[in-house]
Amino acid sequence: MDNFLIFDGVSKKFGKQNVLNNVSLSIKKGEVFSLLGPSGCGKTTLLRICAGFEKPDVGKIFLNNFEITGTPANKRQINTVFQNYALFPHMTVWENIAFGLEVKKTPKSEIKKEVEKYLTLIQMNYHSGKKCNKLSGGQKQRVALARALINKPQVLLLDEPLAALDLKLRQRMLVELDIIHDEVGITFLYVTHDQGEAMSISDNLAVMNRGKIEQVGAPAEIYETPKNSFVAEFIGDTNFFNCEISKIDGDYCLLFIDGLPEIIVYNDKNFKLGSKVNLSIRPEKFTLFHDKPDMNGKHNYIRGIVDEIIYMGSYTVYWIKTEKHKIQVRRAHDKFLLDEKKINFNDEVWIVWHADNCFMIEQ
């Protein structure tokens, strides 16, 4: 699939602050692509440049093989759904959705057909006569989507579209967004600081930090093989250890970590003997045992004391204290919790994980 939306060396300053620094990015036609990062990383500025609300100081933007860097916002085939929805509050749902077509002086019969089509798509047929100031947050979000989509843009920009909704409604709207995207098939560029949103809806995403792109890839790729420590820490939870490679053993290596036994790790990046690295282990990669299990030579074992327990419903977080470290372990409740032998505060336990279930990052 050809690259459809391209940012080529885009930079932007506001005063002395360098908000975007030589950002290059290629997005495929029809995919959901997310810009993910902390507040102030430049993701919304990049979105506004794409929409034509801001101009880059340096760089170019291409859409479907045409440069649009200098094209006015109203001439680009790009629509935006904002965090505050930007609906006309005293217009009805029908009037809000029809607005763009009426501005274009589309024939009334065509407007009626298209509005009914998008009312069905967002499941709002029975609310078409309601004023938008009488709608719930989720309903407003769907109307804003329909109003943007009815203009048939080549790209739909979504700027923190679910930020104003409560958790359960956000989760439901993510599913609905995904269904709507599958129906219309256009390119979505989605901006969020919420990693859960980005991971669940995106085909690919870019992690941004301080105006730069740290890593681009599929959600699973970024989660399982982060490029650097920032990405590993920003995406999900992880345990970090400062290490030195003490031995190379074929495709694997042994790590020296102060206060822990030697750790065996798959050496996917071919680090050399003596290299200083960061070891990252996701908390769900660990298994906890009361007694030391008998496993093969590619497993690691750490003994510790349960220092804290946080019950989260579908999983429990344990903090295990060793002589010099505190390790987070996440244990999913894959069977009825009351049937398990409980792990209690102050219990002595063994943390076990396979050498393939952790990764090294250059310091």
N, C-alpha and C positions, 0 to 999 in steps of 0.2 A: 504494500500500500504506500503510495507516494506521500511525501511530506506535504502538508496542506497549508499549515500556518507556521511561518518561520520568523523568528527573531534573530537578527544577525548583528552581533556586537553592540547591543543596545546599552547605552549609559545615560544616566540622568542625575543631575545635581539640583538640590534646592538650597540656595545660598552656598555655604561651604560644605554642606553635608552631601556626601556621595551616596545616593540612594540606590542606584543601580550601577554596576561596574562590569561593563563588557559582557552582557548576558547574551548568550546564543542558545537557541532552543528550537527544536523541530517537532511539530505536532501533526499526527496523521489524521486524515479525513475520517470523520465518524467516531473518533474515540472520545472517551471522557478522560481529560488530562487535568491533573490538579497541581496547583502551586501551593506548596506546604511550607510553613516556617513560622517562627515566632513573630510577635508584633514588631514592626519596624524593619523587617528583613527586605522589603522592596516588592513583595508579591502584589499588593494592591496597585502600586505605581505601575508595574508592568502591565496589569490588567487595564488600567486607565489609558496607558499608551496604546494598547491594542485597540481600545474602543475609540481612540481619537480625542479623548478629553485632555490628554497631555501630549507634548511633543518630546521625543528623545533629543538629547544634546548631540549624541552620536549614535549611529547605527541605522538599520533599515528593518522594515516589516514587510513580509510578503504574504499574500493570501491567494491561494489557488493560482500560483505562478505570476501574480501581478503585484508590483510594489504599491503599498498603500500608505507609506510613511507620511506623505503630505496630504492625503485625502481627508477632507473634512469628516467629522464623526457621522453626520447625517447622510453621507454618501457611501459609507462603508456598509457592507452587508453583514453587520455585526450588531447584535442587540445585547442589552445588559439587564440582569435581574439583580437588584440591589438588596442589601441587608434589610432596609426599611420598606421594601416593596415598591415605594413611590407610586402607589395607586392614587387615582382621583377619588377621594373619600366619599363625596356626595353623588357620584355616578353609580349606576348599578353595575353588577358583575358583567352583564351583557355589554353595556356601554363602554366599560373599561377595555374589554377584550376587542371590541369592534373599533376602538379609537384609531389605531394605526391605519386600518384599511379605509376609514372614513377620511382621514387626512389625505390619503392617496387618491381620493375620489373614486374608489372601487364601486362598481355597480351594486345596488342594494341587494339584488338577488344573490350575488356572489358573497357579499358580506354575511348575509343570513346563513348561507350554506357553510361558510368557513367558521363562523362563530359557533354554530351548532356542533360542528365537527370537534372543535377544541373544548367546548363545554363537556362533550362526551369523554374526550381524552382525559380531562382533569376531574371527571365525575362530579360536575357542578350543575347539571341540567336543572335540578330542582331549586337551585339558588340564583338563577340567572337574573331575577327581578330584584334581588336584595341590594341595598346600598353597601358599598365596600366597608364603610365604618361600622357595619353591623356584623362583620365576619370574624371568625376566629383567626388566630395566627396561621394555622395550617391552610385554611381556606384562602386567606390573602396570598399566601405563598403560591398556591396553585393558580390563582387568577393572574398573578404577576408572570408566572411561567407561560400561561396561555397567551397573554397579551404580547409577550416577546416572541413566542413561537409562530403566532399567526402571520407575522411579517415575513416568514420563511427566510431567516438569516442563514448565512453560511456558517456562522459561529455564534454560539450563545455563551456569553460571559456571566458567571455566577459569582458575585462578590459576597462571601460569608452569608449565603442565602438562608441558612438555618440558625444563625447565631441567636435570634430573638425567641426561638422556640424552646420549650422545656424538653428534657431528655427523651421521654417516650415519644413525643411528637417528632423530634428530630430523627429518631430511629425509623419511625413510620414514613416520614417524608423522604428519607434516603431511599427506601424501597420504591416509593412512588416516582422519585426522580429517575431511578434506574429503569423503571417500566416505561416512563414517558420517553426517555432517551432511546430505548429500543424501538419504540413506536415511530419516532420522527427521524432517528438516524443521523442527526446533524452533530457537528463537533461541539463538545462542551469544554470550556476552559473554566475550571472551578478553583476558586481561591478560598483557603481556609487555614486556620492555625490549629484545627482539631485533627489530629492524626487518625483518629477512629473514622471520621467522615471520609478523609482522603483515601485511607486504606480500603474502605468498604465499597466505594463507588468508582474508583479510578481504574482505567486500563493501565495507565502509566502516570507517574508523578515526578515532580522536581522538588527536591528539598532545598530551600533557600536559606541563606544566612548572611547578614550584613551586605546585601546587595549582590551576592554571588550565588551561583548554583553549586551546591556541594555534591549532589548526585542525582542522576535521572535513571529511572527504571520502573519495572513492574513492582507493585506493592510487596509481593513475597520476596523478590530479589533484594529490595532495599532493607526489608526487615531482617532477612536471614544473612545477608552479606553486605553490611554497611561499609561504605568506602573509608570512613574516618570516624574518629571518636564523637564528633558533633552529631553525625547522623545516627550512630548507635545509641547515643543518649537521648536524642530528640524523638526517635521513633521507638515507642515502647519503653519498657523498663529493662535495665541490664545491670549486671555486676561487673565492675572494672577492677582489674588487678595489674599493677606494674610488674613486669617480668623481664627475665633475661633467658635467652635460649642456652641451655646448658649441655644439650646433646642432640645430634641429628640421627634419626633412626629411620632410614628410607624415606617414606612419604610423611612420616610423623617426626615430632621433636619433643624433647622434654624441656619444661620451663621451671626455672627457679623463682619461687615467690616467697618473700620473707614471711616466716610464720606458718607456712603450709607445706605439706609434702610435695614432692615433684609432681608436676601435672603433665600428662601426655596429651598432645594436641595435633590434629591434622595440619600439616604445614602447606596449606594451599598456595601461599604467596612465596614459597621458597626462600624464607628468611634464612640468613646464615648463622652459624654458630657464634654466640656472643652478642647477637642483636638484642637491643632493648625494644620491647614491644608492650602494647596494652592487650590484655586478654579480656574479652567480653563474653559473658555467659548470661543468656536470658533466664529469668527465674523459673520459667515453666520447663526448661530443659533438664532440671534436676529431678531426682527421685529421692524421697526420704525413707529410711528404714530405721527400725529400732535396733536391729542387729546387723552386723556387717554381712552383706550378701556375698555369695561366691559367683563371680562373673569372670568374663575373659579379660585378657591383658590390655584391652583398649578402653577399659573403664577407669575412671578416677574416683577416689574415695577421700572424703574429708570428715573428720569427726568433730562434732560441736555440741553446744548446749542451746536448747530452744530459749530464746530471750524474749520473743514477742510473738503473739498470734493474733491475726486480724481475719475474722470470718466475713467473707464477701458474698455468701449465697452460693453461687456456682463454683466458687473456688475459695481457698484459704491461703493467705500470705503468712509465711513463717519467716522470722528473722533468727538466723542461727549464728551464735557467737562462738568464735574460735579465739585463740590466744591474742591475735593481732587484727582480726577481721570480723566484719559483720555481714553475713551473706543472706540475700533475699531469695526465698524459695516459694514458688507458686504451685499449689497442688490442686488440680481440678477434681471436682467431686463426680467421678465417672461411675460411681455406684453410691447407694444410699449411705450417707455419712455415718449413721448410727450402727451400720454393720461393720464398720472398720474399727481396728484397734486405734484408739485415739492417741494422738501426739499431744502431750500436755506441756505447759510451761515448765521449764527447768529439766525436761527430759534430755538424756543423752541420745543423740541420733547420728546416723551416717548420711551424708549427702553424697549421691552417686550420679555420675553422668558419663556418657560416651565421649571419646576423644573427638568425634565428628560433630558434636553438638555444641561447639564453642568456636570462636574465631579470633585470630590475632590481627591487630591493627598497628601500623607503624606509629611510634610515638612522635 
